[in-house]
Amino acid sequence: MPDFGIVPRSDPRARGHAVLQPSEPVQAVLNSNQYDLEVAGRTLLLNEARSNSYFLLGELHGENEIPALIDALWPAMWKAGYRHIGAEISPWAAYQLEFAPVGHGPRITGLWTRRQAMNAHAVASPGTSVLWGCDMEEMQPESLIRELAALNSSNPVLQEMVQLTGKGYSRKLSPTLIELATKAGPMKDKIIGGISLRQNLLATLEIDKNRASPQTKMIAQNEWELLMKQQFLAHLQHESQPGSKVLLRFGRNHLHRGFDARGISTLGNFVAEYATAHGQQAFNVGAFAAGGKETLMGETWDADERQDEPTFALLAENAKYPATLFDLRPLRPLLHGIPQEKRTPLEVNLIYWADSYDALDLLQDRHPVGPGIDDLSCHRCLRPVRYNTNKRLPYRGGAKTRDYFGRNHSSEVDATIRERQPMKNLTRTHCPWFCL
């Protein structure tokens, strides 16, 4: 599995055991506070979005369901005052995904696709920044180096850094690149959402340098979380309008309340405390999987987490729906009312998750995320493309036309297109919407 900060969960000693059974009161609360995510659960999430200023959605990575859920919720959240999405990508990557001309900007590799960014931006005016990059540039630091070098073409040190990363970036280069960057001296910089491109590059290299060694890995994790907090706050101070709300989509380990299993105060904890300090509220929901696969950066892995946490196994066993939302807040007073010396291992684990998240979203059979926009959409019109196993495109006209996420886009098809004959033997290099 790619390294995106997935860490050991709360109690490794409890893994791999049979499903532990809760007390009757706990079981009753679980039964009465679970909702079908497609119906009542979605209503609950939208009600919480309206009642809170910050909505934190903690995903795993590499699944389709969370991007599809955001697509479904975002138009209503926009009407409720949400104007920005904090994302686990760098400010540079967020800007490229949202504003770079399709087919002309750099190819972005990361946790967001161009189509997801465009879906988020669709409700906003053309020049409005919706996507907030709050992370290091984990996948393409060499692109930041090239951009800085282009801004400072006469700087020989930056040109040397470009040459050093000409065949791509690797973590082992980070110490050398840091040394060169400090020698580069004053330079022209680019500011995105109040965040310096140069500073984001330096932070990326410093974190990567410390991640390379087990002795400094904890330092790197603290630096990483701190960078997310600082950049989120910079966006908030430079781009947020009074009264506007923010959705955050990050890996689940970044959006805990309190200290997580690593012993780190997360971005989610920072946002919750920031909201409280400013008379606002935050709601956080985390997703976990009980089956299926996830795919990211060309790697596919088992998405079943039931053996990772007693809580996950319990919720999966009790779930009534294929996608079930569990409201954990009613569990808190019940669990904390149990004396510490009398708490079972399951109750200790339940307390950890109920304190960390307001709700957990169980997906029984996760589907791996598909390819990015370059494979899912036409470069010119950006309309969705879906391939069959023979890499031939089905007919796109008619009422049953659906995109990768199962949504009906037949209204986008011009009437003259609908009248055309079904397209047989059309290769993937053609646009099925006849824009070319």
N, C-alpha and C positions, 0 to 999 in steps of 0.2 A: 504494500500500500504506500502511495506517495506520502512524503513527510510534510504534513500541513499542521503540525502541532497536536496530532492525536496522541493522547497521553494515557497512562494507566488510570483506571477509574478509582473509586473511593476506597475499596477494601479488597485488595487482591486475594486475601485469604478466603474470601467468600465465593470465589469464582468456581465454575465448573460443577456446582452441586445441584441436586434436584431442587425443584421449585419449593421454597419454604412457604408455609401456610401462615397467614396473618390471624390475628385475633378476630372474633366476630364483629366488634365495633369497627375495626379497620376495614374489614371486608365489606361491611354495610356502607361505609363512606365511599369506598372505591366503586361499588355497584351503583350508587346514586349520583356519582359525579363523573360519569363518562358519557361521551357524546359522539355521535356520528360526525366525523369531520366534514362530510359532504353536506350536512344539513344543520343540525343544532350546534355542532362544533364550530362551524364557520360563522354562525350567528354570534356565538360567544366571543370568538376572536374579534369580530368587527365591533361588537359592543365594548370590548376592552380597548380596542384601538381608539374608539371615540372618547373613552373615559380617561385615557392616558396620553401623555405627551411623547413618550418614547415606547416603541414596540420592538422588543428584541426577539429575533427568531434565530435560534441556535440549531444549525443543521449538522449533518455529517459532511461529506463532500462526495460528489459523484453520482447523485441520484436525480431523477427527473421530478420527483413529487414536490420538493420544496420550491424550485423555480415556478412550477405550474401553480402551486398554492399562492405564491406572490402575485403571479399574473392575475389570478382570480380575485385576490383581495385588494390589489393596489388601486384600481379605479375608485372603489368605495372609500378607501383610506385617503385618497387625494381629496375627495369631497369632504372628508372629516378634518382636513387641515394638514395632512402629511405632505411635505414638499421635498424631502430628501431621503435617500437610502444610504446609510453607512455600510460600506462594503469591504470585504477582506481582500482588497487589491490595493495597489499603490495609487497615489494621486495621479501619477503619469498614466497608468493603465486605465484608470477611470475616465480621464480626459480623452484618451484615444478611442475608447469604446463608445463614448457618447458623442464626440464631436468630429473625429477624424473622418474625412470622406471615405465612403466604402470603396474598397479596391485600391486606395491610394495611401492610406496610413499603414503603419507596421502591423503585422499579424500578431495578435495578442494571445498569449497562452496563459491561462490562469483559471480562477474559480468562477469567472463570469464570461459569458459569451456576448458577442455583439448584439445578437437578437434579444437576449435578456435585458441588456442595457437599453435597447431601443424600445422594448415594451415598457420599461420603467419611464422612459422619457416621453412616450407617446401622448400623455395627458398634459404635458407642460408646453410652454411656448418654445420656439426653436432655440433661442439663445440661453435658456434657463438651465443651470446645472442642477441635475437631480441626483446624480451618483457621486457620493463622497468616497474617495479612496482614502482609507485610514490605515493601510498596512505598509510594510516594507515591499520592495519589488523583489519578490521571491523567485520568480521564474526568469526574468529577463533583465538583470542588472546591466548587461552590456548595452541595452537600448538607452538607458539613462546616460551612460558614458558617452555614447555616440551623439546624443542630443546636446550634452554639455560641450563636447568637442566641436560640434557644428556652430554653437554659439560663440566659441572661442577658438577660431581656426588657427590663430597664431600662437596658441599655447602648446609648446612641444610636449609637456608632461601629459596633457590630455590626449594628444595624438599617440603617445606611447601606450596609454591605457587602452585606446581603441585597438591598437595593434596586438596588445597582449590578449584581448578578448575577441580577436577576429574570428576564431573558430568556435566561439561560444564561451560562456562563463562557467566556472566550476568553483566550488566553495574553497578549494585549496589555494585559489588565487587571491582570496580576500585580504590576507595580511600584506601582500605586495601592493595590491591596489590601494589599500588604506595609506600606505607609506607614500605612494605616488600622489594620491589625492591631497595629502597634507603639503606636498611640495609644489603643488600646482599654483598656489598663491591666489590673489584676488582674481575673480572671473565674473563674466556675465552669467546671470542665473535666470531661471524661469520659476515664477511663482504660480502655483495652482491651488486655488482655494485657501490662500494664506500660507501655503506650505512650499518651502524651498526644494527645488529639484535636487540641488547639490546636497542639502542636508538629508533628504530622503535616501540618496545614494550612500552617503557616509554611514547613516544608521543601518542600512541594509548590510553593508560590508562588515560593520562592527558586530552585528548580531550573528552573521554567518561565520565570522571568525570564531566567536565563542561557542557556536553550535558544533563546531568541528571536534571539540574535545569533551569527553565526559566530565572532566574536572571543572569546566566552565559552562556546562550546559544550563545549569540553573541560572547563572548570570544572564545567559542569552535569553532564556524564557522571561525573566523579569524585564530585560531591555525591550524585548519584543512587545510585551503587554504595555509597557510604558509608552512606547512609540505609538501604539494604537490610541491610547488615551490622549496623548498630546496632539495627534493629528485630528482626532475627532473634535477635540476642543477648538483647534484652530479653524476647522470648517465651521463649527458652531458660531464662533466669534466673527468670522469674516463673511459668511454666506447666509446665515439663518436670519429670517425676518421675524419680528415679534409675533408670537402666537403660533408660529409654524411648528409642526411636529416632525419627528424623525423615526423612520424604520431602520433597524440595524439587522443585517443578515451576515452572520459570521459562523464559524465552526462552533459547535456546542460548547467546547471547552473554554471558549473566550467569553461566554455570556452568562456564566454562573453568577449568582449573588454570593457575597462572602468570599472566602478563600477556597480555591478548588483543591483537587486531590494533589496537585503539585506543591501546594502551599503558597500559591500566588493569588493576589488580589486582582481579579480579572477586569477587562474592559466593561463587562456587564455590571460588575459591582460598582465600578466608577460611575457609570451612567445612572444607576439606581440611586447612589448617594448624591450625585449632582442634581438629579431631579428633586430629591427630598430637600436639599439645601435651597432650591429655588421655588419651593412651594408647588412642585409638579409631581407627577407619578410616572412610574415605569412598570410595564408588564413584560415578563419574559416567558417564552415558551420554547422548549427544546424538543427536537425530534430524535427518535431512536428506531432501530429496525429490528424486526423479528423474522427475517428471511429475505431472500432475493440477493441481488448482486449490485455492486456499485462499480462504476468505471470512471477513471480520471487519469489524464495524461497517458493514455494508452494502456493502463493497468486495470485489471478487473479483480475484485476480491469479494469474499463472502460478507454480506451485510448483516448477518444475524448476530445480535448483541445479547441474546438471552443468557449466554454463559458468562458475560462480563459482569453483570450486576444482578443481585437477587431481586431488586426492584423491577428491573426490566423483565425478568422471567415471570414475576408475579403479574405485572400489568398485561403482558402478552397472554398469559393463561386466562385472565379475566375479561379480556377485550371482547366486546359484543359485535364490533364492526370491522371491516377490512382496514379502515383508517379510523382510529379511535383517539379522541382527545380526552385526556384525564386532567381534570382540575384538581391540583394537589393542595390548594390553599385550605380546604376544610380539614385536611389531615394534620395540619400543623398543631393546633391546640390539643388534639387528641394524642398525638405522638409525644409532644413535649410534656404532657401530663403524666406520662409513665416515668417513674423514678429511674435514674440512670442505671442503677445496679440491677434493675429488673428488665431492662430492654433486651430483646432478643437480637441476634445478628441482623435479621430481616428488618426489625424496627429501627435499628441504628442506620441501616442503609436507606430505609425510607425517609428518615429524618434528613439525611444528607441531601437527597434529591428534592424533597418537599421544601427545604430551606433554600436550595439552589435555584429552583424554577417554580414559577406559579402554575405551570401546566406542562405536561409531556404529551407529545404527539407520537403515537405508535403507528407505524406503517408495517403491515404484516408481510408484505412481499414487495420490497423495493425493486424498482426497475432502474438499470444503470443509465446514467446520463448518456445521451447520444453525442455525436460530434458537434463541433462549434458551427458558427454561422457559415463558414466557408463550405461546409458540406450540407447544411440544412437549408440554405437560402441562396437565391440568385444574387450574385454580386451587384447587379444593377438595380433591380426593383426590390430586393430583400424579402420577397414573398417566400413562403415556406415551400420546401421541396421534400418529398418523402420517397425513398427508394425501396423497391422490393428486393427480394433476395437475388434476383438476376440483374440488379443494378439498372433496371428499366423503370421509367416513371409511369405511374398510373395516370389515367385521364383525370385532369384537374377540374373539369367543368361539372356543373350540376349541384344539387342541394347536398349531396353526401360528401363533398370535398372537405377534407379535414387536414389540419397541419400536424406537426410532430407531437403536440400536446393534446390532440383530440378535439381541438376547437374548430367550429365551422367557419370557414373563411369564404364561403361561396359568394357572399355579398360583394367581395372584392373583385370578382371575376366579371369583366365586361361582358355585356350581352352578346357581342359578336364572338367572344371567345367561347361562350357556352354553346354557340351554334356549330362550332367546329367539330370535326369527327374525333372520336377517341384516338389518342396518340399511341400507336403501337411501335415498338422497337426504337423508342426515343432514348438516346444516350443521356448520361448524367451531365454532359457538357452543355445541354440545351436547357433553356428556361421553359418550364411547362406553362408559364403564364404568358408566353409569346411576347415578352418585352424586348427580346433581341431580334 
